[in-house]
Amino acid sequence: MGEIVNLNRYRKLREQRLREQEASANRARTGRTKAEKQAGHAVKERDRRELDAKKLEEPA
């Protein structure tokens, strides 16, 4: 006769593994250092300023 298994335990373990994988993916996607965030903001600001400088004035 086989060993008795608790299916709830295996279901919970499977769900926990899925949550851990999702959390790992989220950390990889959003986990940036403060320096990386500041560099990204600086690039965005520079690009915005360059674009604003190239806008044409509307004739009045």
N, CA, C and O atoms as a printed pandas DataFrame, in Angstrom:
     atom_number atom_name residue_name chain_id  residue_number  x_coord  y_coord  z_coord
0              1         N          MET        A               1    0.837   -1.167    0.000
1              2        CA          MET        A               1    0.000    0.000    0.000
2              3         C          MET        A               1    0.890    1.241    0.000
3              4         O          MET        A               1    1.959    1.241    0.610
4              5         N          GLY        A               2    0.448    2.300   -0.686
5              6        CA          GLY        A               2    1.241    3.516   -0.825
6              7         C          GLY        A               2    1.163    4.419    0.399
7              8         O          GLY        A               2    0.367    4.216    1.317
8              9         N          GLU        A               3    2.011    5.402    0.364
9             10        CA          GLU        A               3    2.070    6.370    1.461
10            11         C          GLU        A               3    0.912    7.364    1.325
11            12         O          GLU        A               3    0.566    7.767    0.214
12            13         N          ILE        A               4    0.328    7.749    2.431
13            14        CA          ILE        A               4   -0.763    8.707    2.422
14            15         C          ILE        A               4   -0.153   10.108    2.281
15            16         O          ILE        A               4    0.770   10.478    3.006
16            17         N          VAL        A               5   -0.698   10.876    1.325
17            18        CA          VAL        A               5   -0.181   12.224    1.083
18            19         C          VAL        A               5   -1.286   13.242    1.327
19            20         O          VAL        A               5   -2.467   12.974    1.105
20            21         N          ASN        A               6   -0.881   14.384    1.777
21            22        CA          ASN        A               6   -1.814   15.470    1.997
22            23         C          ASN        A               6   -1.772   16.366    0.762
23            24         O          ASN        A               6   -0.778   17.049    0.514
24            25         N          LEU        A               7   -2.861   16.356   -0.010
25            26        CA          LEU        A               7   -2.892   17.113   -1.259
26            27         C          LEU        A               7   -2.878   18.619   -1.002
27            28         O          LEU        A               7   -2.368   19.381   -1.823
28            29         N          ASN        A               8   -3.428   19.049    0.122
29            30        CA          ASN        A               8   -3.408   20.476    0.437
30            31         C          ASN        A               8   -1.979   20.975    0.597
31            32         O          ASN        A               8   -1.661   22.089    0.180
32            33         N          ARG        A               9   -1.127   20.173    1.189
33            34        CA          ARG        A               9    0.275   20.553    1.369
34            35         C          ARG        A               9    0.943   20.777    0.020
35            36         O          ARG        A               9    1.660   21.762   -0.160
36            37         N          TYR        A              10    0.717   19.877   -0.923
37            38        CA          TYR        A              10    1.332   19.999   -2.241
38            39         C          TYR        A              10    0.753   21.187   -3.014
39            40         O          TYR        A              10    1.476   21.866   -3.743
40            41         N          ARG        A              11   -0.541   21.435   -2.856
41            42        CA          ARG        A              11   -1.170   22.578   -3.507
42            43         C          ARG        A              11   -0.564   23.875   -2.976
43            44         O          ARG        A              11   -0.242   24.778   -3.747
44            45         N          LYS        A              12   -0.412   23.959   -1.659
45            46        CA          LYS        A              12    0.148   25.163   -1.045
46            47         C          LYS        A              12    1.612   25.353   -1.448
47            48         O          LYS        A              12    2.041   26.480   -1.699
48            49         N          LEU        A              13    2.376   24.271   -1.512
49            50        CA          LEU        A              13    3.773   24.373   -1.947
50            51         C          LEU        A              13    3.870   24.873   -3.381
51            52         O          LEU        A              13    4.725   25.699   -3.700
52            53         N          ARG        A              14    2.998   24.374   -4.241
53            54        CA          ARG        A              14    3.000   24.779   -5.646
54            55         C          ARG        A              14    2.656   26.267   -5.758
55            56         O          ARG        A              14    3.301   27.001   -6.506
56            57         N          GLU        A              15    1.642   26.707   -5.015
57            58        CA          GLU        A              15    1.254   28.112   -5.038
58            59         C          GLU        A              15    2.368   28.995   -4.488
59            60         O          GLU        A              15    2.599   30.088   -5.004
60            61         N          GLN        A              16    3.053   28.542   -3.462
61            62        CA          GLN        A              16    4.152   29.307   -2.884
62            63         C          GLN        A              16    5.284   29.460   -3.890
63            64         O          GLN        A              16    5.866   30.538   -4.007
64            65         N          ARG        A              17    5.598   28.404   -4.609
65            66        CA          ARG        A              17    6.652   28.478   -5.624
66            67         C          ARG        A              17    6.276   29.472   -6.721
67            68         O          ARG        A              17    7.119   30.238   -7.188
68            69         N          LEU        A              18    5.009   29.457   -7.129
69            70        CA          LEU        A              18    4.560   30.394   -8.157
70            71         C          LEU        A              18    4.669   31.836   -7.668
71            72         O          LEU        A              18    5.085   32.720   -8.416
72            73         N          ARG        A              19    4.295   32.070   -6.408
73            74        CA          ARG        A              19    4.398   33.422   -5.844
74            75         C          ARG        A              19    5.853   33.862   -5.775
75            76         O          ARG        A              19    6.166   35.018   -6.061
76            77         N          GLU        A              20    6.750   32.946   -5.395
77            78        CA          GLU        A              20    8.170   33.275   -5.326
78            79         C          GLU        A              20    8.735   33.616   -6.699
79            80         O          GLU        A              20    9.540   34.538   -6.828
80            81         N          GLN        A              21    8.319   32.875   -7.727
81            82        CA          GLN        A              21    8.779   33.162   -9.081
82            83         C          GLN        A              21    8.293   34.525   -9.544
83            84         O          GLN        A              21    9.040   35.288  -10.155
84            85         N          GLU        A              22    7.031   34.825   -9.247
85            86        CA          GLU        A              22    6.466   36.119   -9.632
86            87         C          GLU        A              22    7.183   37.256   -8.899
87            88         O          GLU        A              22    7.491   38.288   -9.495
88            89         N          ALA        A              23    7.444   37.062   -7.611
89            90        CA          ALA        A              23    8.144   38.082   -6.826
90            91         C          ALA        A              23    9.555   38.294   -7.378
91            92         O          ALA        A              23   10.028   39.429   -7.452
92            93         N          SER        A              24   10.215   37.226   -7.759
93            94        CA          SER        A              24   11.557   37.336   -8.321
94            95         C          SER        A              24   11.529   38.130   -9.630
95            96         O          SER        A              24   12.390   38.977   -9.868
96            97         N          ALA        A              25   10.547   37.852  -10.464
97            98        CA          ALA        A              25   10.416   38.578  -11.730
98            99         C          ALA        A              25   10.131   40.057  -11.471
99           100         O          ALA        A              25   10.670   40.919  -12.165
100          101         N          ASN        A              26    9.301   40.355  -10.493
101          102        CA          ASN        A              26    8.988   41.746  -10.157
102          103         C          ASN        A              26   10.221   42.469   -9.639
103          104         O          ASN        A              26   10.460   43.624   -9.991
104          105         N          ARG        A              27   11.004   41.797   -8.805
105          106        CA          ARG        A              27   12.229   42.416   -8.286
106          107         C          ARG        A              27   13.199   42.723   -9.418
107          108         O          ARG        A              27   13.840   43.774   -9.431
108          109         N          ALA        A              28   13.301   41.804  -10.360
109          110        CA          ALA        A              28   14.223   42.008  -11.478
110          111         C          ALA        A              28   13.747   43.158  -12.356
111          112         O          ALA        A              28   14.558   43.912  -12.892
112          113         N          ARG        A              29   12.438   43.289  -12.502
113          114        CA          ARG        A              29   11.892   44.315  -13.380
114          115         C          ARG        A              29   11.956   45.697  -12.737
115          116         O          ARG        A              29   12.288   46.671  -13.414
116          117         N          THR        A              30   11.652   45.802  -11.470
117          118        CA          THR        A              30   11.533   47.115  -10.841
118          119         C          THR        A              30   12.680   47.435   -9.897
119          120         O          THR        A              30   12.800   48.577   -9.453
120          121         N          GLY        A              31   13.507   46.490   -9.583
121          122        CA          GLY        A              31   14.573   46.734   -8.610
122          123         C          GLY        A              31   15.734   47.475   -9.226
123          124         O          GLY        A              31   16.601   46.873   -9.860
124          125         N          ARG        A              32   15.754   48.800   -9.036
125          126        CA          ARG        A              32   16.862   49.609   -9.530
126          127         C          ARG        A              32   17.466   50.359   -8.359
127          128         O          ARG        A              32   16.778   50.696   -7.395
128          129         N          THR        A              33   18.743   50.610   -8.454
129          130        CA          THR        A              33   19.416   51.351   -7.393
130          131         C          THR        A              33   19.041   52.825   -7.498
131          132         O          THR        A              33   18.501   53.270   -8.511
132          133         N          LYS        A              34   19.332   53.564   -6.455
133          134        CA          LYS        A              34   19.027   54.991   -6.435
134          135         C          LYS        A              34   19.782   55.702   -7.562
135          136         O          LYS        A              34   19.231   56.584   -8.219
136          137         N          ALA        A              35   21.022   55.325   -7.779
137          138        CA          ALA        A              35   21.828   55.946   -8.833
138          139         C          ALA        A              35   21.222   55.675  -10.215
139          140         O          ALA        A              35   21.197   56.563  -11.068
140          141         N          GLU        A              36   20.743   54.469  -10.431
141          142        CA          GLU        A              36   20.120   54.140  -11.717
142          143         C          GLU        A              36   18.847   54.954  -11.928
143          144         O          GLU        A              36   18.582   55.426  -13.034
144          145         N          LYS        A              37   18.055   55.117  -10.860
145          146        CA          LYS        A              37   16.836   55.918  -10.962
146          147         C          LYS        A              37   17.171   57.366  -11.287
147          148         O          LYS        A              37   16.534   57.972  -12.149
148          149         N          GLN        A              38   18.175   57.931  -10.599
149          150        CA          GLN        A              38   18.556   59.316  -10.841
150          151         C          GLN        A              38   19.090   59.498  -12.256
151          152         O          GLN        A              38   18.807   60.510  -12.898
152          153         N          ALA        A              39   19.851   58.539  -12.743
153          154        CA          ALA        A              39   20.378   58.622  -14.102
154          155         C          ALA        A              39   19.234   58.588  -15.111
155          156         O          ALA        A              39   19.258   59.325  -16.097
156          157         N          GLY        A              40   18.245   57.748  -14.877
157          158        CA          GLY        A              40   17.085   57.675  -15.765
158          159         C          GLY        A              40   16.304   58.977  -15.775
159          160         O          GLY        A              40   15.861   59.434  -16.829
160          161         N          HIS        A              41   16.135   59.578  -14.596
161          162        CA          HIS        A              41   15.427   60.855  -14.519
162          163         C          HIS        A              41   16.212   61.948  -15.239
163          164         O          HIS        A              41   15.621   62.793  -15.910
164          165         N          ALA        A              42   17.533   61.939  -15.107
165          166        CA          ALA        A              42   18.369   62.946  -15.756
166          167         C          ALA        A              42   18.260   62.826  -17.279
167          168         O          ALA        A              42   18.183   63.836  -17.978
168          169         N          VAL        A              43   18.256   61.618  -17.780
169          170        CA          VAL        A              43   18.139   61.409  -19.231
170          171         C          VAL        A              43   16.777   61.892  -19.714
171          172         O          VAL        A              43   16.684   62.558  -20.745
172          173         N          LYS        A              44   15.723   61.563  -18.976
173          174        CA          LYS        A              44   14.381   62.018  -19.358
174          175         C          LYS        A              44   14.297   63.536  -19.379
175          176         O          LYS        A              44   13.747   64.119  -20.314
176          177         N          GLU        A              45   14.837   64.172  -18.358
177          178        CA          GLU        A              45   14.806   65.637  -18.264
178          179         C          GLU        A              45   15.595   66.264  -19.406
179          180         O          GLU        A              45   15.141   67.239  -20.005
180          181         N          ARG        A              46   16.760   65.726  -19.714
181          182        CA          ARG        A              46   17.578   66.249  -20.813
182          183         C          ARG        A              46   16.838   66.114  -22.141
183          184         O          ARG        A              46   16.828   67.045  -22.946
184          185         N          ASP        A              47   16.221   64.960  -22.368
185          186        CA          ASP        A              47   15.469   64.740  -23.603
186          187         C          ASP        A              47   14.298   65.720  -23.708
187          188         O          ASP        A              47   14.011   66.242  -24.785
188          189         N          ARG        A              48   13.622   65.966  -22.570
189          190        CA          ARG        A              48   12.484   66.885  -22.574
190          191         C          ARG        A              48   12.954   68.302  -22.912
191          192         O          ARG        A              48   12.312   68.999  -23.698
192          193         N          ARG        A              49   14.072   68.726  -22.319
193          194        CA          ARG        A              49   14.599   70.058  -22.592
194          195         C          ARG        A              49   15.016   70.202  -24.052
195          196         O          ARG        A              49   14.767   71.239  -24.668
196          197         N          GLU        A              50   15.650   69.167  -24.614
197          198        CA          GLU        A              50   16.063   69.213  -26.023
198          199         C          GLU        A              50   14.855   69.313  -26.935
199          200         O          GLU        A              50   14.876   70.066  -27.910
200          201         N          LEU        A              51   13.808   68.569  -26.635
201          202        CA          LEU        A              51   12.602   68.602  -27.448
202          203         C          LEU        A              51   11.918   69.967  -27.355
203          204         O          LEU        A              51   11.463   70.504  -28.365
204          205         N          ASP        A              52   11.846   70.526  -26.150
205          206        CA          ASP        A              52   11.238   71.850  -25.983
206          207         C          ASP        A              52   12.034   72.916  -26.753
207          208         O          ASP        A              52   11.445   73.850  -27.299
208          209         N          ALA        A              53   13.346   72.786  -26.800
209          210        CA          ALA        A              53   14.173   73.757  -27.497
210          211         C          ALA        A              53   13.945   73.698  -29.013
211          212         O          ALA        A              53   14.190   74.688  -29.703
212          213         N          LYS        A              54   13.498   72.595  -29.529
213          214        CA          LYS        A              54   13.317   72.442  -30.966
214          215         C          LYS        A              54   11.908   72.774  -31.437
215          216         O          LYS        A              54   11.622   72.739  -32.634
216          217         N          LYS        A              55   11.026   73.097  -30.488
217          218        CA          LYS        A              55    9.652   73.444  -30.878
218          219         C          LYS        A              55    9.644   74.763  -31.619
219          220         O          LYS        A              55   10.403   75.679  -31.302
220          221         N          LEU        A              56    8.778   74.847  -32.608
221          222        CA          LEU        A              56    8.618   76.078  -33.378
222          223         C          LEU        A              56    7.576   76.956  -32.713
223          224         O          LEU        A              56    6.585   76.458  -32.178
224          225         N          GLU        A              57    7.796   78.252  -32.747
225          226        CA          GLU        A              57    6.846   79.205  -32.195
226          227         C          GLU        A              57    5.686   79.349  -33.188
227          228         O          GLU        A              57    5.894   79.350  -34.401
228          229         N          GLU        A              58    4.477   79.470  -32.663
229          230        CA          GLU        A              58    3.302   79.716  -33.492
230          231         C          GLU        A              58    3.282   81.187  -33.899
231          232         O          GLU        A              58    3.427   82.061  -33.044
232          233         N          PRO        A              59    3.102   81.479  -35.204
233          234        CA          PRO        A              59    3.021   82.892  -35.603
234          235         C          PRO        A              59    1.736   83.504  -35.068
235          236         O          PRO        A              59    0.682   82.870  -35.118
236          237         N          ALA        A              60    1.807   84.717  -34.561
237          238        CA          ALA        A              60    0.648   85.371  -33.948
238          239         C          ALA        A              60   -0.181   86.127  -34.947
239          240         O          ALA        A              60   -1.190   86.729  -34.582
